[in-house]
């Protein structure tokens, strides 16, 4: 049996040199924010070389294209641009830790 992990989204992507770290988040069953919505909490991290990350992004873009073509998802004019896929992309010099995934 293989282990599977569910994530509600990506909280943060950090690039340090040639390594990319992707923090997976899910909504907490117990923690709530000030509006009584479930809080996004860190679940697991994917760490990969930058070239593997670039290949993964290319594969995901192709998958998204297929979903759009099939009508499973639709693009909207004010959607995030490529490189701003809804999460925060952070380099060593930046220190923000916010994610629009859970706003």
Secondary structure, 3 states (H helix, E strand, C coil): CCCCCCCCEEEEEEEECCEEEEEEEEEEEEEECCCCCEEEEEEEEEEEEHHHHHHHHHHHHHHHHHHHHHCCCCCCCCCCCCCCCCCEEEECCCCCCCCHHHC
